[in-house]
Amino acid sequence: MTLTRRSFIKTSTALAAGLAAPTYLKAGTLSASDRINVALIGCRSMGWGDLMNILSLGNVHCLALCDIDQSVLDSKAKELASRQETKFQLYSDYRRVLDQKDIDAVIIGTPDHWHCLQFVDACKAGKDVYVEKPIANSIAECDVMVEAANKYGSVVQVGQQQRSAMLWKELVDYLNTGALGEVSRIHVYCNFNYGAIKERVPDSEVPEGVDFDRWLGPAPSRSFNRQRFHGAWRMFWDYGGGLMTDWGVHLLDVALWVKQPANLPLTVQASGGNYLFPDGMHETFDTQSVLYRFDDYLLSWEHNAGIESGPYGKNYGLVFTGKNGTLVADRNDWQVYPEKEKVPAKIVKADHREAREHAANFLDCIKRRDRNTACTIEMGSLSAKYAHLGNIAARMDGASLHFDDERKTFNISEADRFIKPVYRAPWKFPEV
């Protein structure tokens, strides 16, 4: 289906669902004018925001939108048609997007359980990829995505926009000066209301225009429930990892940026449960604490879902503790609280330009064929693994876990079942 701004209302119709398997084609070479053609897979929320940031930068055209919800697709197609004259296609099957050889890059904004398969297929198709965080819903998926990006030479930007924020860059630079002294503890916390689904509702019929079987994809078959669908799916293990993976990849990534650990932690211990809202519908934990142990410092995480209050007047943030003081940060600012005036008090405010800067960096790297983007697939993989380790440890109810990243196994075999998901037929775990 080809749309222009003038023809959208006339031509919007239901999309055919079952199409033959695609033959992958290499993406077209950029023209002399460096025009970049993009497509969006998963048109709600962050995916749409990413597309809007990219299109705002000029000489970028969206040639395709893909979504399993016809109402979402129609709405976003109408909006896109009002923003650009360039014709574009509508799809319900992401593989059709990858067949379109004039597309240079794809944005993956689907639920977490879909990221891996779509990402690997995109790399095989010769596309560059902007993939939302966390990059995947399991450790094994993270690994195969890194392998695919490197094998096929794809330029990848992970949607961890703090890597393009001046606020966080200045924080890292400040801590690297040693002014705070050796940092012995980094505490990360996150309290958000949306992380708990307080209301239980019964299963219902699939809404008209929704291809729910395709939405489930490689996840286990399950009846439809609106509380497990748009906006709330990440609170169920088959599709996401709750606040631990949603915010954890952002905030833990800052801690990893500062410390630059060579390996995964020595041990991970965690506990979690649905203690705040025991009658809630969410599967992921509304109350969780995680401890990552290293040779010379500790990294900890805690979250409370369903509330939005916290220490230092912030409902989320990082606390760096050193001999000379404490540094507290969120996306609005970071502040230094001196230890007995050993360092000057300090406050640095954010400029909130990171989303646009992150998109610009991705486009610039595509043009230069530079795979060292602001947030590479390796960076996204590492922070996602830390978040998954925290969830796995919590699901193991306090056991001290060590993950051997070479052998891909835990010291406790029972935890190994969480490393790699079993894909529902006919979908298959991707091979590179």
C-alpha positions as CSV (number, residue, x, y, z in Angstrom):
1,M,0.0,0.0,0.0
2,T,1.6,3.3,-1.1
3,L,0.4,6.5,0.7
4,T,0.9,10.2,0.1
5,R,-0.4,13.0,2.3
6,R,-3.2,13.6,-0.2
7,S,-4.3,10.0,-0.7
8,F,-4.1,8.5,2.8
9,I,-7.8,8.8,3.8
10,K,-8.9,7.1,0.5
11,T,-6.5,4.3,0.6
12,S,-6.4,3.2,4.2
13,T,-7.6,-0.4,4.3
14,A,-7.0,-3.6,6.3
15,L,-3.7,-5.2,5.6
16,A,-3.2,-8.8,4.5
17,A,-1.7,-10.9,7.3
18,G,-0.2,-14.2,6.0
19,L,2.5,-13.5,3.5
20,A,5.2,-15.8,2.1
21,A,8.6,-15.8,3.7
22,P,10.8,-13.1,2.3
23,T,14.0,-13.2,0.3
24,Y,16.4,-10.8,2.0
25,L,17.9,-8.0,-0.1
26,K,20.8,-5.7,0.6
27,A,19.9,-2.1,1.5
28,G,20.3,0.5,-1.2
29,T,23.5,2.6,-1.3
30,L,23.1,6.1,0.0
31,S,22.8,8.7,-2.8
32,A,25.4,11.4,-3.3
33,S,23.1,13.8,-1.3
34,D,23.3,11.4,1.6
35,R,19.6,11.0,1.8
36,I,18.7,8.2,4.4
37,N,15.6,6.1,4.0
38,V,14.2,4.6,7.2
39,A,11.3,2.4,8.3
40,L,9.6,1.9,11.7
41,I,8.7,-1.5,13.1
42,G,6.4,-1.0,16.1
43,C,4.7,2.4,15.8
44,R,3.6,3.2,19.3
45,S,5.4,5.1,22.1
46,M,9.2,5.1,21.9
47,G,9.4,3.8,18.4
48,W,7.3,6.7,17.1
49,G,9.3,9.2,19.2
50,D,12.5,7.8,17.7
51,L,11.1,8.2,14.2
52,M,10.0,11.8,14.9
53,N,13.5,12.7,16.2
54,I,15.2,11.2,13.2
55,L,12.8,12.8,10.7
56,S,13.4,16.2,12.3
57,L,17.0,16.2,11.3
58,G,16.5,16.7,7.6
59,N,17.1,14.7,4.4
60,V,15.6,11.6,6.0
61,H,12.5,9.9,4.6
62,C,10.3,7.2,6.1
63,L,9.4,4.7,3.5
64,A,7.5,2.2,5.6
65,L,5.5,1.7,8.8
66,C,4.8,-1.7,10.3
67,D,2.5,-2.6,13.2
68,I,0.1,-5.5,14.1
69,D,-2.6,-3.1,15.3
70,Q,-4.5,-1.6,12.3
71,S,-5.8,1.3,14.4
72,V,-2.3,2.3,15.4
73,L,-1.1,1.9,11.9
74,D,-3.9,4.0,10.4
75,S,-3.4,6.7,13.0
76,K,0.4,6.9,12.6
77,A,0.2,6.7,8.8
78,K,-2.1,9.7,8.8
79,E,0.3,11.6,11.0
80,L,3.3,10.7,8.9
81,A,1.4,11.7,5.7
82,S,0.9,15.1,7.2
83,R,4.6,15.5,7.8
84,Q,6.2,14.3,4.5
85,E,5.3,14.2,0.8
86,T,7.4,11.1,0.2
87,K,5.3,8.0,-0.4
88,F,5.5,5.2,2.1
89,Q,4.3,1.6,2.5
90,L,2.2,0.0,5.3
91,Y,2.9,-3.5,6.6
92,S,1.7,-5.9,9.3
93,D,4.6,-8.3,8.8
94,Y,8.1,-6.8,9.6
95,R,9.7,-9.1,7.0
96,R,8.0,-7.2,4.2
97,V,9.9,-4.1,5.5
98,L,13.2,-5.9,5.2
99,D,12.4,-7.0,1.7
100,Q,12.2,-3.3,0.6
101,K,15.6,-2.8,-0.8
102,D,15.5,1.1,-0.8
103,I,15.3,1.2,3.0
104,D,18.7,1.9,4.6
105,A,17.8,1.7,8.3
106,V,15.0,0.4,10.5
107,I,13.8,1.5,13.9
108,I,12.7,-1.3,16.1
109,G,10.1,-0.1,18.7
110,T,8.3,-3.4,19.3
111,P,7.9,-5.1,22.7
112,D,11.2,-6.6,24.1
113,H,10.4,-10.2,23.2
114,W,10.4,-9.3,19.5
115,H,13.6,-7.3,19.4
116,C,16.1,-10.1,18.8
117,L,14.4,-11.8,15.9
118,Q,13.7,-8.6,14.1
119,F,17.2,-7.2,14.8
120,V,19.0,-10.3,13.5
121,D,16.8,-10.4,10.4
122,A,17.4,-6.7,9.8
123,C,21.2,-7.2,10.0
124,K,21.0,-10.1,7.6
125,A,19.0,-7.9,5.2
126,G,21.8,-5.4,5.2
127,K,20.0,-2.7,7.2
128,D,21.4,-0.5,9.9
129,V,19.3,-0.5,13.0
130,Y,18.1,1.8,15.8
131,V,16.8,-0.6,18.4
132,E,15.0,0.4,21.6
133,K,16.1,-0.7,25.0
134,P,16.5,-3.2,26.5
135,I,18.0,-4.7,23.4
136,A,16.4,-8.1,24.2
137,N,14.4,-10.0,26.8
138,S,17.2,-12.6,27.6
139,I,20.9,-13.0,27.9
140,A,21.1,-15.4,25.0
141,E,19.3,-13.0,22.7
142,C,21.7,-10.2,23.7
143,D,24.6,-12.4,22.6
144,V,23.2,-13.4,19.2
145,M,22.3,-9.7,18.4
146,V,25.9,-8.7,19.1
147,E,27.1,-11.5,16.8
148,A,24.8,-10.5,14.0
149,A,25.7,-6.8,14.1
150,N,29.4,-7.6,13.9
151,K,29.0,-10.3,11.2
152,Y,27.0,-8.2,8.9
153,G,28.6,-4.8,9.7
154,S,25.4,-3.0,10.7
155,V,25.6,0.4,12.2
156,V,23.6,0.1,15.4
157,Q,22.3,2.7,17.8
158,V,20.7,1.4,21.0
159,G,18.0,3.7,22.5
160,Q,19.9,4.5,25.7
161,Q,19.9,8.2,25.1
162,Q,21.8,9.1,28.2
163,R,24.9,8.2,26.2
164,S,24.3,11.4,24.1
165,A,23.5,13.6,27.1
166,M,26.0,16.3,28.2
167,L,24.7,15.9,31.8
168,W,25.9,12.3,32.0
169,K,29.1,12.9,30.1
170,E,30.0,15.7,32.5
171,L,29.2,13.4,35.5
172,V,31.5,10.7,34.1
173,D,34.3,13.2,33.5
174,Y,33.9,14.6,37.0
175,L,34.1,11.2,38.6
176,N,37.1,10.3,36.5
177,T,39.0,13.2,37.9
178,G,39.0,11.5,41.2
179,A,37.6,14.5,43.0
180,L,35.1,12.4,44.9
181,G,37.8,9.9,45.9
182,E,37.6,6.2,45.1
183,V,33.9,5.3,44.6
184,S,33.2,2.2,46.8
185,R,29.5,2.0,46.3
186,I,27.1,2.9,43.5
187,H,23.4,2.7,44.5
188,V,20.7,2.8,41.8
189,Y,17.1,3.2,42.5
190,C,13.8,3.6,40.6
191,N,10.3,4.1,41.8
192,F,7.5,4.4,39.2
193,N,3.8,4.1,39.5
194,Y,3.3,2.4,36.1
195,G,5.5,-0.6,37.2
196,A,2.6,-2.1,39.1
197,I,-0.7,-3.2,37.5
198,K,-3.1,-2.7,40.4
199,E,-6.3,-3.6,38.7
200,R,-7.1,-7.1,37.5
201,V,-9.3,-7.5,34.5
202,P,-10.7,-10.6,32.8
203,D,-9.4,-11.9,29.5
204,S,-11.4,-10.7,26.5
205,E,-11.8,-11.0,22.8
206,V,-8.9,-9.7,20.6
207,P,-9.8,-6.1,19.5
208,E,-10.8,-5.7,15.9
209,G,-7.8,-5.0,13.7
210,V,-5.2,-6.6,16.0
211,D,-3.2,-9.5,14.9
212,F,-2.6,-10.9,18.3
213,D,-0.9,-14.1,17.2
214,R,1.7,-12.0,15.4
215,W,2.0,-9.8,18.5
216,L,2.8,-12.9,20.6
217,G,5.2,-14.1,18.0
218,P,7.9,-16.3,19.6
219,A,6.3,-16.0,23.1
220,P,4.0,-18.7,24.4
221,S,0.4,-18.8,23.2
222,R,-1.9,-16.9,25.6
223,S,-5.4,-15.5,25.6
224,F,-5.8,-11.7,25.1
225,N,-6.0,-9.3,28.1
226,R,-5.7,-5.6,27.7
227,Q,-3.5,-5.4,30.8
228,R,-0.9,-7.5,29.1
229,F,-1.0,-5.5,25.8
230,H,-0.3,-1.9,24.9
231,G,1.5,0.0,27.6
232,A,1.6,-2.8,30.2
233,W,3.2,-5.8,28.5
234,R,6.6,-5.3,30.1
235,M,5.2,-6.3,33.5
236,F,4.9,-9.9,32.3
237,W,8.0,-12.2,32.0
238,D,7.3,-13.5,28.5
239,Y,7.5,-10.0,27.1
240,G,9.6,-7.8,29.4
241,G,11.4,-7.6,32.7
242,G,9.5,-4.8,34.6
243,L,11.3,-1.8,36.0
244,M,14.5,-3.8,36.2
245,T,14.9,-3.9,32.5
246,D,13.0,-0.8,31.5
247,W,14.8,1.7,33.7
248,G,17.7,-0.6,34.8
249,V,19.4,-0.5,31.4
250,H,19.5,3.3,31.5
251,L,20.6,3.8,35.1
252,L,22.9,0.7,35.4
253,D,24.5,1.8,32.1
254,V,25.7,5.0,33.8
255,A,27.3,3.1,36.6
256,L,29.0,0.8,34.0
257,W,30.1,3.9,32.0
258,V,31.8,5.2,35.1
259,K,33.4,2.0,36.3
260,Q,34.1,0.3,33.0
261,P,34.2,-3.3,34.4
262,A,36.1,-5.8,32.3
263,N,33.8,-8.6,33.2
264,L,30.4,-9.3,34.6
265,P,30.1,-9.1,38.4
266,L,31.7,-11.7,40.7
267,T,28.3,-12.6,42.1
268,V,24.7,-11.3,42.0
269,Q,22.2,-11.7,44.8
270,A,18.7,-10.5,44.8
271,S,15.3,-10.8,46.3
272,G,11.9,-9.6,45.0
273,G,8.2,-10.1,45.3
274,N,4.9,-8.4,44.9
275,Y,4.6,-7.0,48.4
276,L,3.3,-3.5,47.8
277,F,0.4,-4.8,45.6
278,P,0.0,-8.5,46.2
279,D,-3.4,-8.6,44.5
280,G,-2.0,-6.8,41.4
281,M,-1.9,-8.4,38.0
282,H,1.8,-7.8,37.2
283,E,4.1,-10.8,37.2
284,T,7.4,-8.8,37.5
285,F,8.2,-7.8,41.0
286,D,6.9,-4.5,42.4
287,T,9.6,-4.7,45.2
288,Q,13.1,-5.7,44.4
289,S,16.7,-5.4,45.6
290,V,19.8,-6.5,43.8
291,L,23.5,-6.6,44.9
292,Y,26.3,-6.9,42.3
293,R,29.7,-7.6,43.9
294,F,33.1,-6.7,42.4
295,D,36.6,-6.8,43.8
296,D,36.7,-3.3,45.1
297,Y,33.2,-1.9,45.0
298,L,29.5,-2.7,45.3
299,L,26.7,-1.9,42.8
300,S,23.2,-2.1,44.1
301,W,19.7,-1.7,42.6
302,E,16.3,-1.3,44.2
303,H,12.9,-0.5,42.9
304,N,9.4,0.0,44.2
305,A,6.7,-0.1,41.6
306,G,3.4,1.6,42.1
307,I,4.8,4.6,44.0
308,E,6.8,7.7,43.0
309,S,8.7,9.0,45.9
310,G,12.4,8.5,46.9
311,P,15.5,9.7,48.6
312,Y,17.0,13.2,47.9
313,G,13.6,14.3,46.6
314,K,14.0,12.0,43.5
315,N,11.9,9.0,42.6
316,Y,14.8,7.6,40.6
317,G,18.6,8.1,40.4
318,L,22.1,7.1,41.1
319,V,24.1,7.6,44.3
320,F,27.9,7.5,44.0
321,T,29.7,7.2,47.4
322,G,33.3,8.2,47.7
323,K,35.7,9.2,50.5
324,N,35.3,12.9,49.8
325,G,31.5,13.0,49.3
326,T,28.4,11.7,47.7
327,L,27.1,12.5,44.2
328,V,23.4,12.1,43.4
329,A,22.0,12.2,39.9
330,D,18.9,11.9,37.8
331,R,18.1,13.1,34.3
332,N,17.5,16.7,35.6
333,D,20.7,17.3,37.4
334,W,23.6,15.9,39.5
335,Q,24.8,17.3,42.8
336,V,27.8,16.8,45.0
337,Y,27.3,16.6,48.7
338,P,30.8,17.1,50.3
339,E,32.1,14.9,53.1
340,K,33.3,17.5,55.7
341,E,34.1,20.1,53.0
342,K,36.7,17.8,51.4
343,V,35.3,18.9,48.0
344,P,33.2,21.9,46.9
345,A,29.5,21.4,46.7
346,K,28.4,21.3,43.0
347,I,25.2,21.2,41.0
348,V,25.0,20.6,37.2
349,K,21.7,21.0,35.3
350,A,20.6,19.1,32.2
351,D,19.9,20.7,28.9
352,H,17.6,17.8,27.8
353,R,18.9,17.6,24.2
354,E,19.9,14.0,24.3
355,A,17.1,12.4,22.3
356,R,17.8,14.6,19.2
357,E,21.6,14.3,19.7
358,H,21.2,10.5,19.9
359,A,19.3,10.4,16.6
360,A,21.8,12.8,14.9
361,N,24.7,10.6,16.0
362,F,23.0,7.5,14.5
363,L,22.5,9.3,11.1
364,D,26.0,10.7,11.1
365,C,27.5,7.2,11.8
366,I,25.4,5.7,9.0
367,K,26.8,8.3,6.5
368,R,30.4,7.7,7.6
369,R,29.9,3.9,8.0
370,D,31.2,4.3,11.6
371,R,29.9,1.5,13.8
372,N,31.1,3.3,17.0
373,T,27.8,5.0,17.7
374,A,27.0,6.8,21.0
375,C,25.5,3.5,22.3
376,T,26.8,0.5,20.5
377,I,25.2,-2.9,20.5
378,E,27.9,-4.0,22.9
379,M,27.0,-1.3,25.4
380,G,23.3,-2.1,25.1
381,S,24.1,-5.8,25.5
382,L,26.1,-5.3,28.7
383,S,23.6,-3.1,30.5
384,A,20.8,-5.5,29.4
385,K,22.7,-8.4,30.8
386,Y,23.1,-6.7,34.1
387,A,19.4,-6.1,34.3
388,H,18.6,-9.7,33.3
389,L,21.0,-10.9,35.9
390,G,19.2,-8.9,38.5
391,N,15.9,-10.4,37.5
392,I,17.2,-13.9,37.4
393,A,18.8,-13.6,40.8
394,A,15.5,-12.3,42.2
395,R,13.6,-15.2,40.7
396,M,16.1,-17.5,42.3
397,D,15.1,-16.0,45.7
398,G,18.4,-14.8,47.1
399,A,20.8,-17.4,45.8
400,S,24.3,-16.2,45.2
401,L,24.8,-16.4,41.4
402,H,27.9,-16.3,39.2
403,F,27.4,-16.2,35.5
404,D,30.2,-17.6,33.3
405,D,29.9,-15.4,30.2
406,E,32.3,-17.7,28.2
407,R,30.5,-21.0,28.9
408,K,27.1,-19.3,29.1
409,T,26.1,-21.0,32.3
410,F,25.4,-20.2,36.0
411,N,27.0,-21.8,39.0
412,I,23.5,-23.0,40.0
413,S,22.1,-25.1,37.1
414,E,18.5,-24.2,38.0
415,A,19.1,-20.6,36.9
416,D,20.2,-21.7,33.4
417,R,16.6,-22.1,32.3
418,F,16.3,-18.3,32.3
419,I,19.3,-17.7,29.9
420,K,17.6,-18.6,26.6
421,P,13.8,-18.5,25.8
422,V,12.1,-21.3,23.9
423,Y,10.5,-19.8,20.8
424,R,7.0,-20.8,19.9
425,A,6.7,-22.5,16.5
426,P,6.9,-21.5,13.7
427,W,9.3,-18.9,15.0
428,K,12.8,-20.1,15.6
429,F,15.6,-18.7,17.8
430,P,17.8,-16.8,15.2
431,E,21.1,-18.2,14.0
432,V,23.7,-15.9,12.6
